[in-house]
Amino acid sequence: MHHFQTVSDIRIDTGGVVRLDAHIRGLCPNKRIAIITDKGVHGLGLIDAGLNALEEAGYDVMIFDEVTADPPEEIVLKGAKAVSAFQAGLVIGFGGGSPMDTAKVIAHLCGDNEQPLNQLYGVGQAKGPKLPLLLIPTTAGTGSEVTNVAIITTGKTAKKGVVADSLYADRVLLDAALTLGLPASITASTGIDAMVHAIEAYTSTRLKNPISDALALTALRKLRGAIVRAVQNGHEDIEARNDMLIGAMIAGQAFSNAPCAAVHALAYPLGGFFHVPHGLSNALVLTEVMTYNLPKADHWYAEIAADIGAGQTGTDLIDDMIRLKAETKVPLRLREVNIPADAIPIMADDAMTKDRLLINNPREMTLKAATAIYNAVL
């Protein structure tokens, strides 16, 4: 038996944030809206046109812009308290993966349920109603807008996932115009992140299914065809930006149903211990994990390579990803992001605790192998 779920209302509208009042219609009966974002996105003014549209339409709006990368529990709880005090009827997550993940959890915490945050971690633990939720991505990478997953930092370095159907958004707005100003480095790392999502979904051993397979391949065709153009001419090539945004969203639909695996498990310690952005963390370990997986995943990698025009073998796909990393100029070594060799043992130990991810990997990951992969990309 196969099972597939996704967001029921997805809107693709270049320049659509200017018409944000139209895109929230039916979601906020009390006309009080909480926007969850970060100071960087807020400071760039990306939300200003949408804010004007909402205010002109008679909505009261509060902005919580204290989200940081790898959002810690205290920020999530602070945001939930503010949203509850404002009596918001709709939560809008606006930004990259961190603001959207934070908005998902805040919408749940502010719903009509009694669950504290520490009871939400794990698969299917978050239950009960949430506030209506609209997600608007400003990067093309995480796919968080269509997933039922939120990653929260607990303690100093550890990350935990909340995975539950109540985290699905009620509506998604994709506006490629919001991504035109993204720097080349962020475009590259988030774009490769989206490709990782699609590759891992296609090779996810437990829940791989025909729908996730079709979506993963579609996402990879779009992303591979657009990523270099978006990096090199990202301020003008709206078609490339749109393909990146749609590709990242489709990859999100794929991995939300056929979950990610060892690439993500080995990437999380880079963010947890050294605050390397999530997309870049995935890019750093991707091809070495793929090489490790090759004995068990070669046939799947070969199918991807043939479909996207990268060759006929699993090795061809790995070579193509190496080429894309070079052409988009993402860092290739841990030392380029200031991760020292003596951190490898603790990162490897931490990676091996990511059972939620490792259980999906086509080849069993071992501590020895994780250590070797980190050493190979040092």
WOSULCOR-V960085 format. One line per field, one symbol per residue. phi: phi as a letter, one per 30 degrees, with the letter a starting at -180 (. if undefined). A space follows every 50 residues. Layout:
BEGIN
phi->???
END
This chain:
BEGIN
phi->.cbbbaddbbccbdidddcddddceicbdcibbcccabddddddidcedd dddddddjccbcccccdcehededddddddddddddidcbcccbkddddd dddedddddcddbcddedccdjciddbjdbdebccbdcbcadiedcccbb cbdcidbdcbccbaddddddabccbdddcdcddeddedddddeddeeddd ddcdddcebedddddddddddddddcddddddbddbdddddddddddddd ddddddcbddbdeddddeddddcbhdeeddedddcedddddddeeccedd ddddeddcickbbddedddddddddddcidecbeddcicdddddeddded edddeecddcddbedcddddddddddcd
END
